[in-house]
């Protein structure tokens, strides 16, 4: 039952209806599912007198990250805000302990990957539809329509905050476009999710697996929707993941795989060379004189100043916006536009390094796993590439408190912590710690 609910959760993750437990509070329903799974896992473990905690560096780093995040409350300027942020983290990270504490067969790993890809593919189709209808009904009507559609998925208070500070529109070459967001609050979070899912879809394509063409089609849908977010940070993260993948197995890839990769490279090259909104948006990422780029650089400077003044504990979890603007509202989008600076500013430099260590440890683990698990080799490479794309994109945006993006990141980190020897020989006892 636990595994089936987990599969449903992976499929449901990019959608998530919002719950409203109290006025002004919106709770992504996925968080409730995670807490239910965690409770079920604990009860089952107590019943069987066996709760397994993976003795991996990822586990130690995650516990350290959560501890320092909680410890930063000592210097919080607004304890209520800090507790809300802390409770958010504590409602997502149990996923790590659930997944890393279950013995998965390679077949179950594939099914989890499939569900994640299908969920992202459906969300991608939704994003493409959203983008296309503006050319039939106009931007204004489409914007108003989508604002009504998305409210049940974000919640009343969150949706209102999103619509008051919209990043849904982009101006490229003097022309306005409504960006693809699907049921995500903004195109940047959607791009984070699609980047990771794109590599998972490619991993299934390269794996000995039925219906490869289906997953190649889904990869194309996800990539197109990703491009239509017009997220420049997302584009850079995507390119980083592609370069990472090519460097990793180009020499060892078969002829058919090289053809797919070469076709993808040519496609991306044409997007950059041939004049089009996507290419223009990507090229503008490297224009330091561009207005939004200058604004982001200024934001980074402000964040670095906050870190310099508060290097040990930061200003308290969730307190960065108050440090920049004392009169800021809880949902006002004031942040560093860089996850590493955000974490350092709010919870200290050490915690930022720990977060980077979690991602690097997961990527390193996947690279080690791929050498000893032929059936999952390309899926492990895809997961490592997805986390690479996420880590690079994170230099330009912050997805730490996204109820859709963070769970996907935690799922990948948890899968990296699984005991790989279990997949090679089921007769060997698990080497994980039993409590």
C-alpha positions as CSV (number, residue, x, y, z in Angstrom):
1,X,0.0,0.0,0.0
2,X,2.8,2.4,0.9
3,X,4.5,1.9,-2.5
4,X,1.2,2.4,-4.4
5,X,0.5,5.6,-2.6
6,X,4.0,6.7,-3.4
7,X,3.4,6.0,-7.1
8,X,0.2,8.1,-7.0
9,X,2.1,10.9,-5.3
10,X,4.8,10.9,-8.0
11,X,2.1,11.2,-10.7
12,X,0.1,13.8,-8.7
13,X,3.1,16.0,-7.7
14,X,2.9,18.7,-10.5
15,X,-0.8,19.2,-9.9
16,X,-1.8,19.3,-6.2
17,X,-5.0,20.9,-5.2
18,X,-4.7,23.3,-2.3
19,X,-6.2,22.8,1.1
20,X,-7.2,25.8,3.3
21,X,-7.0,24.8,6.9
22,X,-7.3,28.4,8.1
23,X,-7.9,31.8,6.6
24,X,-4.9,33.1,4.8
25,X,-3.1,29.7,4.9
26,X,-2.9,27.5,1.8
27,X,-1.6,24.0,2.1
28,X,-0.5,22.0,-0.9
29,X,-2.4,18.7,-0.6
30,X,0.8,16.8,-1.5
31,X,2.3,17.9,1.9
32,X,-0.7,16.1,3.6
33,X,0.0,13.0,1.5
34,X,3.7,13.0,2.6
35,X,2.7,13.3,6.3
36,X,0.3,10.4,5.8
37,X,3.0,8.3,4.2
38,X,5.4,9.1,7.0
39,X,2.8,8.2,9.6
40,X,2.0,4.9,7.8
41,X,5.8,4.2,7.5
42,X,6.4,4.8,11.2
43,X,3.4,2.7,12.3
44,X,4.4,-0.2,10.0
45,X,8.0,0.0,11.2
46,X,6.9,-0.1,14.8
47,X,4.6,-3.0,14.1
48,X,7.4,-5.0,12.4
49,X,9.9,-3.8,15.0
50,X,12.1,-2.5,12.2
51,X,12.6,1.1,11.1
52,X,15.4,1.4,8.6
53,X,17.5,4.6,8.3
54,X,19.9,4.7,5.4
55,X,23.5,5.1,6.9
56,X,24.6,7.4,4.1
57,X,26.2,10.9,4.0
58,X,23.0,12.2,2.5
59,X,21.1,11.3,5.7
60,X,23.7,13.0,7.9
61,X,23.7,16.2,5.8
62,X,19.9,16.4,5.6
63,X,19.6,16.1,9.4
64,X,22.3,18.7,9.8
65,X,20.5,21.0,7.3
66,X,17.2,20.7,9.2
67,X,18.9,21.2,12.5
68,X,20.6,24.4,11.5
69,X,17.4,25.7,9.8
70,X,15.6,25.2,13.2
71,X,18.6,26.6,15.1
72,X,18.4,29.8,13.1
73,X,15.0,30.6,14.8
74,X,17.1,31.9,17.7
75,X,17.8,35.1,15.7
76,X,14.4,35.3,14.0
77,X,12.8,38.7,13.6
78,X,9.4,37.1,13.1
79,X,9.0,33.7,14.8
80,X,5.7,33.0,13.2
81,X,7.2,33.3,9.7
82,X,10.2,31.2,10.7
83,X,8.0,28.4,12.1
84,X,5.9,28.4,9.0
85,X,9.0,27.9,6.8
86,X,10.4,25.3,9.2
87,X,7.1,23.3,9.2
88,X,7.2,23.4,5.4
89,X,10.6,21.8,5.4
90,X,9.6,19.3,8.0
91,X,6.5,18.3,5.9
92,X,8.6,17.6,2.8
93,X,11.8,16.0,4.0
94,X,10.1,12.9,5.6
95,X,9.9,11.7,2.0
96,X,13.7,11.1,2.1
97,X,13.4,8.8,5.1
98,X,10.4,7.0,3.7
99,X,12.0,6.2,0.3
100,X,15.6,5.6,1.5
101,X,14.1,3.3,4.3
102,X,12.4,0.9,1.8
103,X,14.1,-1.8,-0.1
104,X,13.2,-1.1,-3.8
105,X,13.7,-3.5,-6.6
106,X,15.0,-2.1,-9.9
107,X,11.6,-2.6,-11.4
108,X,10.0,-0.4,-8.7
109,X,12.6,2.3,-9.3
110,X,11.6,2.3,-13.0
111,X,7.9,2.6,-12.1
112,X,8.6,5.6,-9.8
113,X,10.6,7.2,-12.7
114,X,7.7,6.4,-15.1
115,X,5.1,8.1,-12.8
116,X,7.3,11.2,-12.4
117,X,7.7,11.4,-16.2
118,X,4.0,10.8,-17.0
119,X,3.1,13.5,-14.4
120,X,5.5,16.0,-15.9
121,X,4.4,15.0,-19.4
122,X,0.8,15.8,-18.6
123,X,1.7,19.0,-16.9
124,X,3.8,19.8,-20.0
125,X,0.9,19.3,-22.3
126,X,-1.2,21.6,-20.1
127,X,1.5,24.3,-20.2
128,X,1.7,24.0,-24.0
129,X,-2.1,24.4,-24.3
130,X,-2.0,27.4,-22.0
131,X,0.7,29.0,-24.1
132,X,-1.1,28.4,-27.4
133,X,-4.6,29.6,-26.5
134,X,-3.3,33.2,-26.1
135,X,-2.9,33.3,-29.9
136,X,-6.6,32.6,-30.3
137,X,-8.2,34.6,-27.4
138,X,-5.5,37.2,-26.7
139,X,-3.2,37.6,-23.7
140,X,-5.6,39.4,-21.5
141,X,-8.5,36.9,-21.7
142,X,-6.1,34.0,-21.4
143,X,-4.5,35.6,-18.4
144,X,-7.8,36.1,-16.7
145,X,-9.0,32.6,-17.6
146,X,-5.8,31.0,-16.3
147,X,-5.9,33.0,-13.1
148,X,-9.3,31.5,-12.4
149,X,-8.2,28.0,-13.4
150,X,-5.1,28.0,-11.2
151,X,-6.7,29.3,-7.9
152,X,-7.9,25.9,-6.6
153,X,-4.4,24.5,-7.1
154,X,-2.6,27.4,-5.3
155,X,-5.2,28.4,-2.8
156,X,-6.9,31.8,-2.5
157,X,-4.3,33.7,-0.6
158,X,-1.3,32.3,-2.5
159,X,-3.1,32.8,-5.9
160,X,-3.8,36.4,-5.0
161,X,-0.1,37.0,-4.1
162,X,1.0,35.4,-7.3
163,X,-1.4,37.6,-9.4
164,X,-0.3,40.7,-7.6
165,X,3.3,40.1,-8.5
166,X,2.9,38.2,-11.8
167,X,6.0,36.8,-13.7
168,X,3.6,35.1,-16.2
169,X,4.3,37.7,-18.9
170,X,7.6,38.3,-20.7
171,X,8.5,40.9,-23.3
172,X,10.8,39.6,-26.1
173,X,11.8,41.9,-28.9
174,X,9.0,44.3,-28.1
175,X,6.3,41.5,-28.1
176,X,4.6,40.3,-25.0
177,X,4.0,36.6,-24.4
178,X,2.1,34.6,-21.7
179,X,4.6,32.1,-20.4
180,X,3.8,28.4,-19.8
181,X,3.2,27.8,-16.1
182,X,0.5,24.9,-16.0
183,X,-0.5,24.7,-12.3
184,X,2.7,26.1,-11.0
185,X,2.8,29.6,-9.4
186,X,5.4,30.9,-11.9
187,X,7.3,29.8,-15.0
188,X,10.6,29.4,-13.1
189,X,9.3,26.7,-10.7
190,X,7.7,25.0,-13.7
191,X,11.1,25.0,-15.5
192,X,12.8,23.6,-12.4
193,X,10.4,20.7,-12.5
194,X,10.5,20.1,-16.2
195,X,14.3,20.2,-16.4
196,X,14.6,17.3,-14.0
197,X,11.7,15.4,-15.5
198,X,13.2,15.8,-19.1
199,X,16.3,13.9,-18.1
200,X,14.3,11.2,-16.4
201,X,12.3,10.8,-19.6
202,X,15.6,10.5,-21.6
203,X,16.9,7.9,-19.1
204,X,13.8,5.8,-19.8
205,X,14.4,6.1,-23.5
206,X,18.0,4.9,-23.2
207,X,17.1,2.0,-20.9
208,X,16.1,-1.4,-22.2
209,X,12.4,-0.8,-21.8
210,X,9.2,-1.3,-23.7
211,X,7.5,1.7,-25.3
212,X,10.7,3.7,-25.7
213,X,9.1,5.9,-28.4
214,X,6.4,6.8,-25.9
215,X,9.0,8.2,-23.5
216,X,10.9,9.9,-26.3
217,X,7.6,11.6,-27.2
218,X,7.1,12.6,-23.5
219,X,10.6,13.9,-23.4
220,X,9.8,16.1,-26.4
221,X,6.6,17.4,-24.8
222,X,8.5,18.2,-21.6
223,X,11.3,19.9,-23.4
224,X,8.9,22.1,-25.5
225,X,6.9,23.1,-22.4
226,X,10.2,23.9,-20.7
227,X,11.3,26.2,-23.5
228,X,7.9,27.9,-23.4
229,X,8.5,28.9,-19.8
230,X,11.1,31.4,-21.1
231,X,13.0,30.9,-17.9
232,X,16.6,32.0,-18.6
233,X,17.9,30.3,-15.5
234,X,16.0,27.2,-16.6
235,X,17.7,27.3,-20.0
236,X,21.1,27.5,-18.4
237,X,20.3,24.7,-16.1
238,X,19.0,22.6,-19.0
239,X,22.2,23.2,-21.0
240,X,24.3,22.3,-17.9
241,X,22.5,19.0,-17.6
242,X,22.9,18.2,-21.3
243,X,26.6,19.0,-21.2
244,X,27.0,16.8,-18.1
245,X,25.2,13.9,-19.8
246,X,27.2,14.1,-23.0
247,X,30.5,14.3,-21.2
248,X,29.5,11.3,-19.1
249,X,28.7,8.7,-21.7
250,X,29.2,10.0,-25.3
251,X,32.1,7.6,-25.9
252,X,30.3,4.6,-24.6
253,X,26.9,5.3,-26.1
254,X,25.7,3.2,-29.0
255,X,25.2,4.5,-32.5
256,X,21.4,4.9,-32.1
257,X,21.8,6.7,-28.8
258,X,24.4,9.0,-30.4
259,X,21.9,9.8,-33.2
260,X,19.3,10.8,-30.6
261,X,21.8,13.0,-28.8
262,X,23.1,14.5,-32.0
263,X,19.6,15.3,-33.1
264,X,18.9,17.0,-29.8
265,X,22.1,19.1,-30.0
266,X,21.3,20.2,-33.6
267,X,17.7,21.1,-32.5
268,X,19.0,23.3,-29.7
269,X,21.6,24.8,-32.0
270,X,18.9,25.8,-34.5
271,X,16.9,27.4,-31.7
272,X,19.9,29.6,-30.9
273,X,20.8,30.4,-34.5
274,X,17.4,30.9,-36.2
275,X,15.8,34.1,-34.9
276,X,12.9,33.2,-32.6
277,X,11.6,34.3,-29.1
278,X,13.2,31.3,-27.3
279,X,16.7,31.9,-28.8
280,X,16.5,35.6,-28.1
281,X,15.5,34.9,-24.5
282,X,18.4,32.5,-24.1
283,X,21.0,34.9,-25.6
284,X,19.7,37.8,-23.4
285,X,20.8,35.7,-20.4
286,X,24.4,36.7,-21.1
287,X,23.7,40.4,-21.6
288,X,24.8,42.1,-18.4
289,X,23.4,45.4,-19.6
290,X,19.9,43.9,-19.8
291,X,17.5,45.4,-17.1
292,X,16.4,42.3,-15.3
293,X,20.0,41.0,-15.3
294,X,21.3,44.2,-13.7
295,X,18.5,44.0,-11.1
296,X,19.5,40.4,-10.3
297,X,23.1,41.3,-9.9
298,X,22.1,44.1,-7.5
299,X,20.0,41.6,-5.6
300,X,23.0,39.3,-5.3
301,X,25.1,42.2,-3.9
302,X,22.5,42.9,-1.3
303,X,22.3,39.3,-0.3
304,X,26.1,39.0,0.0
305,X,26.0,42.0,2.3
306,X,23.4,40.3,4.5
307,X,25.6,37.2,4.6
308,X,28.7,39.2,5.5
309,X,26.8,40.8,8.4
310,X,25.2,37.5,9.6
311,X,27.6,34.6,8.6
312,X,26.9,32.1,11.4
313,X,23.1,31.9,11.9
314,X,21.9,34.2,9.2
315,X,18.9,36.4,9.9
316,X,16.6,33.5,10.7
317,X,14.7,31.2,8.5
318,X,12.2,33.2,6.4
319,X,13.7,36.5,7.6
320,X,15.5,37.7,4.5
321,X,12.6,39.8,3.2
322,X,12.3,41.6,6.5
323,X,16.0,42.3,6.5
324,X,15.7,44.0,3.0
325,X,12.3,45.5,3.6
326,X,11.1,45.7,7.3
327,X,7.5,46.3,6.2
328,X,7.4,43.3,3.9
329,X,4.4,41.0,3.8
330,X,4.9,37.2,4.3
331,X,4.1,36.4,0.7
332,X,5.9,39.4,-0.8
333,X,8.4,37.9,-3.3
334,X,11.7,39.3,-1.9
335,X,14.5,36.8,-2.1
336,X,18.0,36.4,-3.3
337,X,17.2,34.8,-6.7
338,X,20.0,32.3,-5.7
339,X,19.2,29.3,-3.4
340,X,22.8,29.3,-2.0
341,X,22.7,32.9,-1.0
342,X,19.1,32.6,0.3
343,X,20.1,29.7,2.6
344,X,23.3,31.5,3.7
345,X,21.5,34.7,4.4
346,X,18.7,33.1,6.5
347,X,20.5,30.2,8.2
348,X,24.2,30.8,7.8
349,X,27.1,30.0,5.4
350,X,27.6,26.5,6.9
351,X,24.1,25.5,6.1
352,X,24.4,26.7,2.6
353,X,27.5,24.5,2.2
354,X,25.6,21.6,3.7
355,X,22.8,22.1,1.1
356,X,25.3,22.1,-1.7
357,X,26.9,19.0,-0.1
358,X,23.5,17.2,-0.2
359,X,23.2,17.7,-3.9
360,X,26.8,16.8,-4.7
361,X,26.6,13.7,-2.5
362,X,23.5,12.6,-4.4
363,X,25.0,13.2,-7.8
364,X,28.2,11.3,-6.8
365,X,26.2,8.4,-5.5
366,X,24.3,8.1,-8.7
367,X,27.5,8.1,-10.7
368,X,28.8,5.2,-8.5
369,X,25.6,3.3,-8.8
370,X,25.6,3.4,-12.6
371,X,28.7,1.2,-12.7
372,X,27.1,-1.7,-10.9
373,X,23.5,-1.7,-12.1
374,X,23.2,-2.2,-15.8
375,X,19.4,-2.2,-15.8
376,X,19.3,1.2,-14.2
377,X,22.5,2.7,-15.6
378,X,20.9,5.4,-17.8
379,X,18.2,6.2,-15.2
380,X,20.9,6.9,-12.6
381,X,22.7,9.1,-15.1
382,X,19.5,10.9,-15.9
383,X,18.9,11.5,-12.2
384,X,22.4,12.9,-11.8
385,X,21.9,15.1,-14.8
386,X,18.5,16.3,-13.4
387,X,20.1,17.3,-10.1
388,X,22.9,19.0,-12.0
389,X,20.4,21.0,-14.0
390,X,18.6,21.9,-10.7
391,X,21.8,22.9,-9.0
392,X,22.9,25.2,-11.8
393,X,19.4,26.7,-12.2
394,X,19.5,27.4,-8.5
395,X,22.2,30.0,-9.0
396,X,19.4,32.2,-10.5
397,X,16.2,31.2,-8.7
398,X,15.2,29.7,-5.3
399,X,12.9,26.6,-5.3
400,X,13.5,25.5,-1.7
401,X,10.0,26.4,-0.6
402,X,8.2,25.1,-3.7
403,X,5.7,22.4,-2.8
404,X,6.1,20.8,-6.2
405,X,9.8,21.2,-6.9
406,X,11.4,20.4,-3.5
407,X,9.6,17.0,-3.2
408,X,11.0,15.9,-6.6
409,X,14.5,16.9,-5.5
410,X,14.0,15.0,-2.2
411,X,12.8,11.9,-4.1
412,X,15.9,11.9,-6.3
413,X,18.2,12.4,-3.2
414,X,16.4,9.5,-1.5
415,X,16.9,7.2,-4.5
416,X,20.6,8.1,-4.5
417,X,20.8,6.9,-0.9
418,X,19.3,3.4,-1.6
419,X,21.6,0.4,-1.0
420,X,22.7,-0.4,-4.6
421,X,23.9,-3.8,-3.6
422,X,20.3,-4.9,-3.0
423,X,19.7,-4.7,-6.7
424,X,22.6,-6.9,-7.6
425,X,21.9,-9.7,-5.3
426,X,18.6,-10.0,-3.5
427,X,20.0,-12.8,-1.3
428,X,22.4,-10.4,0.4
429,X,21.2,-8.8,3.6
430,X,20.6,-5.1,3.6
431,X,23.5,-3.1,4.9
432,X,21.3,-0.3,6.1
433,X,21.0,0.5,9.8
434,X,18.0,-1.0,11.6
435,X,16.5,0.8,14.6
